[in-house]
Each structure stands twice: as structure tokens, then as C-alpha cells.
Amino acid sequence: MRVVLAEDLALLRDGLTRLLEAFEFEVVASVDNGPSLLPALLEHKPDVAVVDVRLPPTFTDEGLQAAITARQRVPGLPVLVLSQHVEPLYARELLTDRAGGVGYLLKDRVANVAQFVDAVRRVAAGGTAMDPEVVSQLLARRQSPLAALTAREREVLGLMAEGRSNGAIAAKLFVGEKAISKHISSIFTKLGLPPSDDDHRRVLAVLAYFNV
């Protein structure tokens, strides 16, 4: 699985490269600044990009902007943002283009290596991997898509946004998988998602959270 990595801190960039390679990813490009990221993404068209938000030269939002532009030119390019910061405006734009896997993790909240590697693989496969804190901050700014959902359905959808399976959601909420399946079916209906591949609808339901 081919990866383009964007991280300005040399030690962290090298550590992430070694970590990914240890799990049989191929890091085809590793950049430390915004201007280098977009060309790398367009040249390599990786299976997944792991991108920091704030990169040189301005340390504002170069990483996210490059990722958004790359997805416009290469529809479906999977992007996992790995940052210390939540940038709501560009994060929402990235999450609402509905083109390929997306994720947004906060560096200091990644609990372990397995969690990170699972997130990279999930995004590469077209899924989502969202830190609960990112979900919370974005939802605080945009609640209208959830108006039709019950409190439990919003809770289930929040756990879906984290990338949890039905079984994991059931365990978290101490209910059976059958109950979770019913909640998810209701979420699909209330969000107006027509019958299709369940994985596809799952991603669309999560993205509906952030629909502008």
C-alpha cells in the first residue's frame, strides 16, 4: 500500500516512515512543507496520504489545502489528516466532498500504534477515521443535519464517525448488535440515503454530519 507522508518535524516524520514501513506500507514520498505536498500527491497518486495541517512556510493550513486540491484533481484520493489542531473550515470542506476515504486524527490523542495503523488502512479502503474531539468540534458548529435523529441515533452516528464497527458500537453502548443495526437503518432513512452498498451508505451517513 503506497503512502505519501507530509510532516514538518524531522523526528516525527522519520518515526512515522519507519512505523508505516514496519507494517508493510510503502512510503513513496515524504515531504516537510506545503509547496512540496501537492506535486507529490499528484505525481504518486498514493493509496493514502497522511498529512499534517500546518506545514511550512506559513504553518497555517497548507496541508489541508493541498489535500483538498489533490482530491479535486484526483477524485477519491484517500486522505488521513494527522495534526495537533482542528481547522473547522477546511476540515469541513475535505469531509463533505464525498470522494474517497477521509480521516482526521489528533496527534496527542492517538492511543497506540494499532489504532493509527488501523485508521490508515480504513481510510485507504474508502472508510472514515475520525477522532471524537474532531467530531465534537465540527458538530458544535453544524447541528441541522442531525435534527431528525434521536439522541441515541446521534450517539451511534458519532461512533460510526470514529470508524467503529457495529459490534464495537454495541459493546460501547452495552446493547446488542441487532439494536445497533436498527438504529443505523433508521439513520440511513432519516438522512435520506437510498438503498445501496452498506459500506457506501455508512460513509455518506458520517459525511452528512458535516454537510454545509
C-alpha positions in Angstrom: 0.0 0.0 0.0 1.6 3.3 -1.2 1.7 6.3 1.2 2.6 10.0 0.7 3.5 11.5 4.1 3.6 15.2 5.0 5.1 16.2 8.3 7.4 19.1 9.1 9.0 17.7 12.3 12.0 15.6 11.2 12.0 13.1 14.1 8.2 12.5 13.8 8.4 12.2 10.0 11.2 9.7 10.3 9.3 7.8 13.0 6.1 7.7 11.0 8.0 6.5 8.0 9.6 3.6 9.9 6.4 2.7 11.6 4.4 2.6 8.3 7.2 0.5 6.6 7.2 -1.9 9.6 3.5 -2.6 8.8 4.3 -3.2 5.1 3.3 0.2 3.8 5.5 1.8 1.1 6.2 5.5 1.8 6.7 6.7 -1.8 7.2 10.3 -0.8 7.9 12.1 2.5 7.7 15.9 2.4 8.2 18.6 5.1 6.4 21.6 3.6 3.2 22.7 1.9 4.6 23.6 -1.6 6.1 20.1 -2.0 3.0 18.2 -0.9 0.6 18.8 -3.8 3.1 17.8 -6.5 3.9 14.7 -4.6 0.3 13.7 -4.3 -0.4 14.4 -8.0 2.7 12.5 -9.1 2.4 9.4 -7.0 -1.4 9.2 -6.6 -0.9 7.2 -3.4 -3.3 4.7 -1.9 -3.5 7.0 1.1 -2.0 10.3 2.1 -1.1 11.0 5.8 -1.0 14.8 6.1 -0.3 17.4 8.8 -2.4 20.5 8.7 0.1 23.2 9.5 3.2 23.0 7.3 5.9 25.5 6.3 6.2 28.1 5.1 3.3 29.8 6.9 2.3 27.0 9.4 -1.4 27.7 8.9 -3.4 25.3 6.7 -1.1 24.3 3.8 -1.5 20.6 4.4 -5.3 20.6 4.3 -5.4 23.0 1.3 -3.0 20.7 -0.6 -5.1 17.7 0.3 -8.3 19.3 -0.9 -6.8 20.5 -4.2 -5.3 17.0 -4.8 -8.8 15.4 -4.2 -10.2 17.8 -6.7 -7.7 16.7 -9.3 -7.6 13.0 -8.3 -11.1 12.2 -7.2 -11.3 9.7 -4.4 -7.7 10.2 -3.2 -7.8 8.9 0.4 -6.5 11.4 3.0 -5.8 10.9 6.7 -5.1 14.2 8.5 -2.8 13.8 11.5 -2.5 17.0 13.3 -2.4 18.8 16.7 -5.1 21.2 15.5 -8.7 21.2 14.3 -9.2 23.6 11.4 -13.0 23.6 11.0 -13.4 25.4 7.7 -11.0 23.3 5.6 -11.8 20.2 7.6 -15.4 20.5 6.7 -14.6 21.1 3.0 -12.4 18.0 3.0 -15.1 15.9 4.7 -18.0 17.0 2.5 -16.6 16.4 -0.9 -17.8 12.7 -0.7 -15.0 11.5 -2.8 -13.0 8.7 -1.2 -11.8 7.8 2.3 -11.1 10.5 4.8 -9.8 10.7 8.4 -8.8 13.3 10.9 -6.8 12.3 14.0 -5.2 14.4 16.7 -1.6 13.5 17.3 -1.7 13.7 21.1 -4.9 11.6 21.2 -3.7 8.6 19.2 -3.6 6.0 21.9 -1.4 3.3 20.3 0.3 2.1 17.1 -2.5 -0.3 16.3 -5.1 2.4 16.4 -3.1 4.6 14.0 -2.3 1.7 11.6 -6.0 0.6 11.6 -7.0 4.2 10.7 -4.6 4.4 7.8 -5.9 1.1 6.4 -9.5 2.1 6.9 -9.1 5.4 5.1 -7.2 3.7 2.3 -10.1 1.3 1.9 -12.5 4.2 1.4 -13.8 4.5 5.0 -13.6 7.1 7.7 -11.4 7.5 10.8 -12.4 10.5 13.0 -11.2 11.5 16.4 -14.1 12.1 18.7 -12.8 15.5 19.6 -12.7 16.5 15.9 -16.3 15.2 15.5 -17.4 17.2 18.6 -15.9 20.5 17.4 -17.3 20.2 13.9 -20.7 19.2 15.1 -20.8 22.1 17.6 -20.8 24.3 14.5 -23.3 22.4 12.4 -26.2 20.6 14.1 -29.0 20.9 11.5 -28.4 17.6 9.6 -29.0 15.8 12.9 -32.3 17.5 13.8 -34.3 14.4 12.7 -32.2 11.9 14.7 -32.9 10.8 18.2 -30.2 11.2 20.9 -29.3 7.6 20.7 -29.1 7.7 16.9 -26.8 10.8 17.1 -24.6 8.8 19.6 -24.5 5.8 17.2 -23.6 8.1 14.3 -20.9 9.7 16.3 -19.3 6.3 17.0 -19.7 5.4 13.3 -17.7 8.6 12.5 -14.9 7.2 14.7 -14.8 4.2 12.4 -16.2 1.7 14.8 -17.9 -1.5 13.5 -21.5 -2.4 14.6 -20.1 -4.9 17.1 -17.8 -2.3 18.6 -20.6 0.2 18.8 -22.8 -2.4 20.5 -20.1 -3.1 23.0 -19.5 0.6 23.7 -23.2 1.2 24.3 -23.9 -2.1 26.1 -26.6 -3.2 23.7 -27.0 -6.0 21.1 -25.8 -5.7 17.5 -29.4 -6.1 16.3 -30.4 -2.9 18.1 -27.4 -1.1 16.6 -28.4 -2.4 13.1 -31.9 -0.9 13.6 -30.5 2.4 14.7 -28.2 2.6 11.7 -31.1 1.7 9.3 -33.1 4.5 10.9 -30.2 6.9 10.5 -29.9 6.0 6.8 -33.7 6.6 6.3 -33.7 9.9 8.2 -30.7 11.2 6.4 -32.3 10.4 3.0 -29.7 7.8 1.9 -31.2 5.5 -0.7 -30.6 1.7 -0.5 -27.1 0.9 -1.8 -23.9 -0.8 -0.6 -24.0 -0.6 3.2 -20.3 0.5 3.5 -21.0 3.3 1.0 -24.1 4.5 2.9 -22.1 4.3 6.1 -19.6 6.7 4.8 -22.3 9.0 3.4 -24.1 9.0 6.7 -20.9 10.1 8.5 -20.2 12.8 5.9 -23.8 14.0 6.3 -22.6 15.2 9.8 -20.5 17.9 8.1 -22.7 18.7 5.1 -22.7 22.5 4.6 
